[in-house]
Structure formats: structure tokens, C-alpha cells
């Protein structure tokens, strides 16, 4: 039997890898539209090995993150991929943030996360230049080289076809047929892990999109060499419960340096990594969607502030100064941006949890935001479990 997987990001590759473990000797083909694997979200994220502290207990996000983190650590150790358990702090800079911080701490304990509330003295021991009235220390958070993980997963697979953009897929009797720019492929089942294009691939299978992917660009800076001493590991803010994105933070990268960001601004293309990248079809897909305008009406003021930080390095620096007051605009240099493939429901609410939909012989991963990279091996395992009845 043959399994076809659309998308060579970390979730698609991890699913293929778990399939080969579950069914040794069976054929799996990964179809990737780019010239290599992990070219989008998987290779353009902060490289954090998440603990699962933020996620609702019992949710697919929480459970797959906890299990996926252990699996990712074991995979990296076995394969010799760089990773480090360095810890992070989530910092309340104002008294009004403390109830939210304490709720996150309680949620972390419910998820089995090793975490502790600490005062300003302990915070200064952990991050001497961070400012805060209270914090959560999460010693089990780590950093990892996800592009290297993608390359290693691909190397462990029998067949990865690049330059293969999906044009159509359909069920034909007891088989699934996937038409691509590299030819037509047939298998017993298929998995749609197309990330930024997952909703379109679902649509090309003849289904109505349950949510639409709206691309948000996350823009980053890195600290110049003379300012890197200001951050030891990872410094995060208390998230604003009224805004669906986390806010700017500091991350020590496994390949060196300190990354600052991201903000969250609407991208004008699904792969819109710069402000000047515009694809009219992608932009129309967003602007013609009622769910987007409902989101904009709900978060217009905050969205405008995010947009201003996109154009003003000084404004970006001021946001960072809430966590580390000594950071200055001159300490920042541009770093590569990422684009988040965020599923947006028709009511204007962001789909918060992983969304996986099974339709006959095809499994569609409709939403896989952070911590999808951390969770990827666990998500892959869950997808293979769904495929067992189909492949029997």
C-alpha cells in the first residue's frame, strides 16, 4: 500500500516518519511544492521546544505538546541534532498582569509542566536585565534546530518529491489520486499537511473550507553583539487575553544570537515574508472573507499598533523595553520574518486548537499553529492512528 502526504513541512515529514515506523516496508511519498523541505513555517520559527504551559488542559494542543516534546527530545538526542533545555521566564511587568500569570501557572500544573512562580529577586538571578513584579520560571522549555530536524526526517524517508504542487486530489474507488505539477500519484490514503495552503488543498478535494487560512507575518529583529548579554535564554510577556497573539519576546537561538519578536501583521500573500510581497489572489482570498472583517472589527486598535511596529523600529524597541528596559532601537538589526498559517473561522475567531478532519481516505490538517513543531511527532502518530482503519 502507498500513503501520499501533501506538504514537506515538519508535520508532514513527521507523519511520514511515524508511518514508516508503524508500517515498515510500506510505501510513503511526500509531495512538496517547494525545492526543499521545511521552507516555510517549519524553517522560519523561533526554534522553541515548548512546554505546553499555555494550553487548555485536555485540549489536543496540550496533550500533543507534552507528548511531542518528549518525542522530539528523544529524536534529537538519537539523531545528534542540536537542542538544549535552557528554560524560560514569563514575566508580569505590572500588578494587573499577576492574575493572568497565576492562571497560566495553574494551567501549567494541570498539564504536568515543571513550572514555578518566582518574585523579582529570583527573576533577576535568572535574567538579570529583565524587569518584572512576578514571573513563572519554566525550566523544561528548550530550543532546537527545526530545519535540521526536517532535513533528518526527510533523509529517513523513502521518497520525497519536490516541486510537486498539488492541482487536484480525489478519491477514486479504493484509492486516492493526487495530481501535481510533477505528475499524478495514486495511493490507498492521503494526508493534507499543506500548511499555508491546507484550506485550498482541502477545497481541491471537493470539500467546503470549514475555516480559511489567513496569513499573518511575524517580523523579527536580532540583538546586535554588544547587546546580547541582556538576555540569557527566553523572556516572554504575559499574553493579553483580549488579543489572539502572544506579543514580542526574546529567544536565544540554537544557532547563536538572540531573536526579538514577532509582531503580527496581515501578510498580503500566503508566503508574504516582506511588506512588498503581494499576490492579488491571496489578498482577495483574505479581504473577501467575512471572518477577516469580523476579526478586524474586534482587534482593529491592537492590529494598528502591530502595524505601526512594523514600520517603526523605535516602537518595536519600546515594546521590547517592557521586558528588558536596557534594549535600545540601535541594538536591533533585521532578522528573517515568518508567516503564520492561521485558520480563521467565519465568526472571526481564530481557531485556537489543532484542527484535523478525516474525510474518507483523506486526512486534512486544517490548522496546526504553534506548538506544531514541538508537537509534530505526536501529531504524526495521531494521524497514523486515524489512517489504520482506512489502510486495513
N, C-alpha and C positions, 0 to 999 in steps of 0.2 A: 504494500500500500504506500501511497505518497501523500504527504501533507504539504500544502502550499502555504507559505507565510508571506503576507504583503507587508513590507516595511523592515528595513535593516537597522532600526534603532535598537536601543538596549532591550526594550520589551519584546520585540520580535525575535531578536537573537537569543534572548534568554528562554523564550518559549520553544524555539527550535532546539536549543541545547537540552532543555528538560525532556523534550520529546525523544531525543536520541538516547537519553538515559533510561527513559521508561520503556522504549521500544527499540532496543539495539538491533541494528541490521535493517530497520525500516528506513525508507527514503524520506527526506525532508528537503524542500527547496525554499530558500529565502529569496524573494523578489524585491529589489531595492532600486528606486528610480534614480538615485544619485550615483556618482562614480565610485563611491566607497561607503562603508557603513558608519553609523553614528555621526552623520554630518550636521544634524540639526539639534534638537533638544538634548540628545544624549551626549553630544560633544561640546555643548555650549551652556553648561550649567555651572553652578558653584562648586561642584565636586564634593558635596557634603554627604556623609553617611549618617542619615537621620535616625534619631532615637525613637520617634513616634510619640513625643510628648504632647503635641498639639491636637491630636486627632480624637474624635469621639470614640469612647470605649465601645467595642463591639462592631465598629464600622470596618468595612473591607480595607480602608486605608490603614487603620490602626493595626489590625491583625496581620496584614501582609507586610507592613513596615517592620514590625517586630520580628517576624519570621524571616523576611527578606534580608534584614540587616545581618542576622547570624549567618545566613547562607552566603551573603556577599563577602563577609569577613573570611569565611572558610574558603571560598573560591579564590579570593585574592591571595590568601596565605599559601594555598596549594599551588597556585599558578605563578607565584613570585611577583604579583602586581603591587605597586606601591600603594600603601594605605597606612593610616595612623589613627589611633584612638586618642584624640587630643583634648576633648571636652569643649563645652561652650557655656556661655552665660547668657541668660535672658534678663535684661536689665529694665527695671522700673525707674524712670528718671523723675517722676512726680508721684506724690502721695495718691492721687486719684487713680493711678495705674495699679496700685497694690492689690485691690480686689480681683482684677483680671489676672494678675500674676499668680495669685494664690489659687484661682480657679484652674489655671494651666498646671500648676504644681499638683493639684488634686487629680486632674485628668491624667497626668503622667504616672502617678502612683497607681491609678486604676488600670493603666496599660502595662504596668510592670516595669516602668522606666526607672533607672537609678538616677534620682534627682533630689536636690536639697535646697530649701530656702536659706539664703545667706544674707547677712547685713552688709553695710558699706565697708566694714573693716575687712571681712573675708573677700569681698569683691575686689578690693584694692590689692589683696595678696594674689588673686587670680589674674586680674587685669589692672595693673597699676594706674593706667591712664583713663580707665572708664569711669564715668560719673553715674551714680545711681543711689537711690534711697533703699533699695532692696533688689535682690536678684535670685534667679534659680540657677544653680550650678548643675549641669548635666554632663558628668564626666565620661559617659559612654558614647557621646557624639564623636564622629570621626570625619576624616577627609580621605578621598580616594581618587585614583586616576581613572575616571569613567571611560575616556576614549581608549585607554589601554584595555579596559575590560571588554569593550565592544570588539576590538581587534582580536583579542584572545578567544572570545566566544565564537567569532566568525571563523577563526582558524580551526576550531574544534568541530565545525560543521562540514558535511559532505559537499554541499553545493550552495553558493551564494551568487546570484546573478545580479550584476549591477547594470545600471542604465535601463532598467526594466520598469517603466512607468505603467501602471495599470490603466487600461482603457475600458475594460468591462469584466465582470465576473458573474457567473450564473451557475445554478445547479442544473445538471442535466442527467436525469436518472439517478444512478448511484454514484455520480461523480460531480466534482466542481471544476468548471472550466474558467481559467483566468487568461484573458487576452492582454498582452503587454506590447510595448514598443520593441521588445526583443523576441516576440513570438508568442505562441499560445501554449499554456501549460495545463495539464489535467491531473487531478488528484482525488483522493477519497474525501478530503475535507480541506478547508482553508481557514486561515485566521487573518483578520484585518487588523494590523498593528501600524497603520499608516500615519499615526501622529497628527501632524498639522493638516493632513488630508483624509483623516479617518472618516469624517462625515461624508465626504464626496465618494470615497470608495464604497461606503455603505449604500449611498444613493445609486451608484453604478451597478449595484446588485439588485436594483429594483425596489428598494425599500424607501420609506419616507424617513428623513432625518429626525430623530427624537430630540436632538439638540444640535446647535450649529457651532462649529469651531470658529471662534473669533480670536485672531492673533494679537497678543499684547507683547510689545517689545520691552525687554528688560535691559536697560543701559547701565553699564558699569564703568567705574574708574578703578585704577590700582594706585596704591600709595607709592610715591617715589622712595628711593632707597633711604633717604635721610629721615623719612617719617615711619618706616616700617616697625621701628621699636615701640610705637604707640599701641600696637596690637600683638598680643601673644598668640591667640588662637582664633576663636569665633566669638563675636559680640553681637547679640541680636536685641532688637527692641521688643517691648510688649506690643503685640499686634492690636490694632484698632478694630474692635468688634464690628464697627459700622462700615468698615472698608474691607473688601474681599482679598486684598493682597497684604503681604507681611510688612512691607516697609524696608527702607535701606538698612543694611547691616554690614559687618566686617567679617571676612572669611580668609583665613590663611589657606593658601592653595598648596596642594601636594607637590606641584612642580615649582614652587617658590613664589614669593610675593604675597601681598595682601590685596584682596579684591574688595571693593566698596560698591554697594548697591544691592539689588537693582531698584530703579523706579519702575513704573508700569504705565506705558503709554500705548495707545492704539497703533498697531502697525498697519501700513497701507498695502501690505502684501503678506501672504502666508509665510514667505521667507523674507520678511522685511527687516533686515538687520541694520539698515540705516534709515535716517529720516527721509532721504531722497528716493528710496526704493518704493516704487508704486506699480502695482498691477491692477488695472482697472477692473478686471473680472473679480479679483479677490476683494477689492474695496467695495464694489457693488454688492457682493455677497454679504458683506457686513452691514452696509448702510441701508440695504433693502429689507433688513430683518427687524421686525418689531421688537424682538427681545433685546437687541442692542440699544434701541432708543429708550426702552424701559430701564435698562441698566444706567444709561447716561443721565436720565432724569433723576435717578436715585443717588448717583455719586458724582454729579456734574462738578461741584465745587472741588472735591478732592481730586477728581480727574484733571481739572485745570491746574491744580498745584503740581501734580505729577508732570504735566506737560511743561510747565514753567521750569521745573528742574531739568528737563530735557535740553533746554536752551541756555540755562544759566548755571555755570559751574559754581558760582558763589552760592546760589540757592541749594544746589546739591550738597555743597560743603556744610551749609548751615544745618541741613537735615542730619548729616553725619555728626555734627558737633553736639547734638543732644546726647549721643552716646560717648563720644570721645572729644571733649572740648578743645583739645590742642590741635585738632586737624584744621588745616587751612586750605583754601582753594588752590594755592600754589603747590600743595603736596600731592595733588591729584593729576594723573595722566590717563587719557582714554584707554579703555580696555574693550575687547570684543563684546558685542551685545548678543543676547539670546532672544528667542521668540517663544513665548509660552502658548501652546495649543490648548486654549481654554474652551471647554464646552459650555455654551450659554443656552439656558432653557428659554422657551417662548415667553415666560413671565418675567424675563430679565434677571433671573437669579443664576449665579454661576453654579454649575454642577460641582458640588464640593467633593463627593466621593468618587472613587473609581467606578466607571460605568462600563460593564461588559454585557453584551447582548448576544444570545445564541439564536440563530435562525436556521433551522435545519442543519445542513452540513457546514455552515459558516459561522464562526465566532467573530464578533465585531468588538474591538476595544474602542469604545466611543469616547472615553475620557480617561486620561492617565497623566494627571498633573503631578507635581512634586507631592510625595516622595517616590515617584515611579521608578527612578533609577535605583534607589536603595531597595525598593520592593521587587525589582524586576524578576529575580529568580523565583520568588514566591508567587508573583502574578503568573509567570510562565507555568508553574506547577498547577495552579488553579485552572488555567486554560486547558492544559492537557487533561486534567480530570474531566472537564466538560466534553472533551473530544472522545473519551473512552467509549461511551455508548454508540457514537457515530461510527467509530472505527471497528467496533466489534463485528 
